[in-house]
Amino acid sequence: MASESEEIKKDDSDKKIDWAVDPKDIDTKDVDTKDAELNDIEAESVRLTDADLEANRKVTNDDDEPVLNEWSKKEQENRQVQQLQDELYPKRTFVHNWFIMVSILAGVSAFLMGVGQFIGLFYQESGPVQSVVRVYMMAMCGLIVLNELEWLSFTRDSKLLWIWISRGIVYSFVGVIGIQEIEASEARSSVTEIWSAGLRKYLVLTAWAMIASGILYFVLGVTCMQIVLGRLRKKYAERIANAKESRRAKGMSSWRLRQFS
């Protein structure tokens, strides 16, 4: 049995040896030929892929060209309409609108502060002098509102209120006087504690808003922003005058312009 198993193992080893291939027996020319064929197939597939992509791109561009032309035409029309609107109905610039917001802030602060002073006459203890001061404060707040609205020639001609540096000083002074009035006044005995605390906070907020408006005007005046506003107003007035002439020449009303757009 042992001799038979040894013979079987020997036969198996012989078969393995027979199956093995000697590298020297491999024909290198066949390998090179197969590699060249594979390279040619890969190059052809890449070339076909590029050609397909180019064809697809061309088809896509041909399909999108009418859409792109329509978009560009629509964009050009919108640009012309916007240009016509700017020409016939000009708008203020962002900086110009910002200066207007500063004026609105000061006017609203003065109005609310005047209302607070009026309420304080009836709900806070005050002597004759303090009552007279409150009346003067209400008058000053009303004058500030009129000054911001620029309705009266008196305020426009007044150098004290027209120049921003002095205007800022006056506004801040009014706010400081308001805070002094709050500290010197006490609520009447008939007023509840909650109402008194709420009124006091309201008066403090309006007074500080007035002080902030004055500081802002003072800083803008020092940095010569009033000159910038004057130039913006002049340019805007010229644009408005030119727009009126253009509308008169074109014979277009606002309704007709909206219909055109």
DOLOVEX-681868 format. One record per residue: x, y, z of N, C-alpha, C in turn. Coordinates in steps of 0.05 Angstrom, whole numbers, plus 5000, padded with zeros to 4 digits. Example, Ala and Ser with C-alpha at 12.3 -4.5 7.8 and 13.67 -1.06 7.14 Angstrom:
2
526448865156524649105156526449345156 525749555142527349795143525850015157 
***
This chain:
261
501649765000500050005000501750255000 503950245014505650485015506850534989 507750314975508950354949506950464929 504450374931502350474912501850764917 501650864942501151144947503451314938 505951214941508251364931508151394901 507251174887507051194858504951404850 502651414865500451604858501451894862 502951944884504052214888506052284867 507652084858509652144838508252214812 506052064805504652124781503452404782 502352474806501152744808503252964805 505552924817507753124814508553144785 508652914771509352924742507353084726 504753044733502653194719502953494724 503553564749503953854755506253964740 508353804738510653904723510053934694 508353744684507553764656505854004650 504154074671502454304667503954564668 505954574683507454834685508554904658 508755174654509655274628512255424633 514155364617516755494619516555764607 517355984621517256254609518856274584 520856124581522456144556520956044532 518855864537517355764514515255964504 514656184520512556384512513556554489 511856584469512656744446512057034452 514057204455513657484461512357634439 512557544415511257684392508257664395 507257434403504357404407503357594428 504857614450504057804472504058084462 506058174448506158444438503858494419 503258294403501058334383498358374398 497958204419495458234434495358504448 497558594460497658854473496959074453 498059064430497559264409494659264401 493459024399490659004392488959134414 489659074439488059194462488359504462 490759604457491159894456489560014433 489459874410487859984388484859984395 483959774408481159764416480459994436 482260034455481760254475481760524461 483760574443483860824429481360874412 480360654399477960684383475560754400 475360614424473160674442473160964452 475561054459475861334468475061524446 475961464421475361634398472361644393 471061414395468161404391466761554413 467761524438466561674461466661974457 469062074449469362364444467562454421 467362284400465662364378462762374386 461862174403459162184412458562424430 460462494447460162724464459962984448 461563004428461563244410458963264395 457963024386455363024372453063104391 453162984415451063054434451163354442 453663454445453863744452452863914429 453363834405452363994382449363984380 448263744385445263724385444063894407 445363884431444264034454444464334448 446764424437446964704430444964794409 444464614390442464684370439664694381 439164524401436464534414436164774432 438364854446438265074466438565354453 439465354428440065614416437565794414 435265684405432865854405432065964432 432365784453431665874480433466094490 436066054484438066264493437566524478 436866504453436366754438433866894449 431866734457429466844468429966984495 431666844511432366964537433967224534 435867224515437467464511435767694500 433867624483432067824473430267934495 429267764512427567854535429168024554 431667944559433368094577433968374566 434368384540434868644527432368824529 430068704525427568864527427168964556 427668794575427468874603429369104610 431869084599433769294603432869554591 431669544568430669784555428369904571 426569734581424369834597425369964623 427269834636428369944660429770214655 431170224633432570484625430470694620 428270624607426170814602424870914628 424370724646423270804672425070984688 427670924687429571094702429671374689 429271384663429471644649426971804654 424571674654422071824656421271854686 421971664703421271684731423671614748 425471804751427971754766427471714796 429171564808428971504837431371614852 431071654878433271744894435271514898 437771594902439871404907439671294936 441171084942441170964969442071164990 444171314984445271515003443271735008 441871814987439872024990437571925008 436671685004434571565021435571525050 438171475053439171445080439071705095 439771925082439472195095436572255102 434772165085431972215092431172055116 432171805119431571645143432671775168 434971905167436072055190434172285197 433172425178431272645183428672535196 427772305186425372185197425772105226 428171985231428771905259428772145278 429972365269429972605287427172715290 425572725269422972835271421072665289 421272405285419572225302420472245331 422972255336423972275364422972525377 423072745362422173005373419172995379 417672875360414772865364414072695388 415272465391414672285414415572415440 417772555439418672695463416772915471 415673065452413773265458411173155470 410372915459407972785471408572705499 410972595505411672525532411672755551 412672985542412673225559409773315565 408073295545405273375549403973185569 404472925567403272745586404372785615 406972865616408172915642406973145657 405773335642404473565656402173465674 400873255666398473165681398972935700 401172785695401572535711404072555728 405572775727407872805744407773055760 408773045785408873285802410873475791 410073725788411873935777411074205788 412974365794412474635803412074825779 411675075785411275265763413575285744 415975275755418375295737418475045719 418174815731418274565715415974555694 413674655701411574665681412174845658 413375075664414175255642416375125625 418174985638420374855622419074635604 417074495614415774295597414374425573 413174655577411874785555413974875534 416274985544418375055526419474805511 419574585525420574335513418674245491 416074265496414074195475414374375451 414774635456415174825434417674755418 419874685432422274615418421974365401 420474165413420073915398418373975373 416374145375414774215352416474365331 418274535340419974675321421874485307 422874285322424674085309423173925288 420673855293419073705274418673875248 417974135252417674315229420274345214 422474355229425074385216425774145199 425073905209425673665193423873645169 421473735171419573735148420273955128 421674165137422474395120420074535108 418074565125415674705115415775005118 417275105138417375385144419975515134 419775745123422175895114423775985138 422476015161423876095185425975895193 425275635192427275435199429375405177 428575435152430475415130432475645130 431575875138433376105139434976125164 434275975184435775985210438375825207 440575965211443175825209443575635232 442275695255442575525279441375255274 439075245261437674995256438374865229 439375025211439874925184442574785182 444574905194447274775193447274535212 448174315202447974065216449574055242 451774195243453374195268451874325291 450874565286449274705307446674565311 445474445291442974295294443374065313 445573925309446173695327446473785356 447774015360448174115387445474175400 443674315385441074385395439374135402 439373935384437873695388438873545413 441473525416442573395439441873545465 441973805463441273965487438373925495 436573905476433773855482433473575496 434973375486434873115498435873115526 438073255531439173275558437273415577 435973625568433973755585431673565592 430973405572428873205577429573005599 432072915599432972725620433072865647 433873115647433973265672431073295683 429173345666426373365675425373105687 426172885675425372625686426472575714 428972645718430272595744429172785765 428273025757427273215776424273185782 422873015767419972985770419372725784 417072725798416072485811413172455803 412272205804409572145796407672245818 405272325809403272415828402172175844 401072235867400072025885397771865872 396271995854394071855842394871665820 397371675811398271505790399371245801 398671025789399670765798402570735793 403770545807406670505804407370395776 405770225766406270115739406170325718 404070495719403770715700406070915702 406970965727409171155731411771045720 412270785724414770665714414770655684 412370595672412170585642412670865630 411471065642411771345632414671425635 415971355657418771435661420571305639 420071045633421670915613421171035585 418771105580418071235554419471495551 419471665572420771925571423871895568 424971695582427871645580428571565551 427071385540427671285513427471515492 425371675494425071895474427272095478 428072155503430172345507432872245496 433471995500435971875489435871865459 433571815448433271815419433872095408 432972295422433572575414436572635416 437772535437440672575439442172435417 441372185411442672035389442372175363 439972295358439572435333441372685331 441672825354443473055354446372975350 447272755362450072665358450472585329 448572455317448772365289448872605271 447272805275447373045259450073195262 451073195287453573335292455873195276 455872925278457972775264457772815233 455372805223454972845194455773125186 455173315203455973585196458973625196 460373505216463273525217464573395192 463473175183464573035160463473145133 462273375134461373515109459273355093 457773195107455673035093453373215084 453073455096450873635088451473735059 453973765053454673845025453973625006 454473375014453873144997450773134992 449273175013446373175010445473394992 446673634994445973854976446373774947 448673644941449173564913447273354904 446573164921444672954914441873074908 441073264924438573394919438573554893 440773684887440873834862440773644838 442273424839442173234817439473104814 438173054836435472924835433473124823 433673384831431873584820432373614790 434873604781435373614752434273374738 434573144750433472904737430372914735 429173014756426273044756425373234734 426773464731426073654710426473534682 428673394679429173264653427073044647 426172904668424172694665421472814656 420773044668418273174661418373264631 420573374623420873454595420773204577 421972994585421972754568419072634566 417672634589414972534588413172714571 413672974573412073154556412673114527 415273074521416073034493415072764482 415172554498414272294490411272264491 409972444506407072424509406172174524 407772084543407171844557406271904585 404171784594403271804621404271574637 403871584663404771364680403271104673 400671124667399170894659400170764634 400970944615401970844589404670714593 406370814611408970694617408570424629 406670394648406270134660405169934639 403570034621402569854600404869764581 406669944577408969874560410769674573 411169694599412869514614411469244619 
***
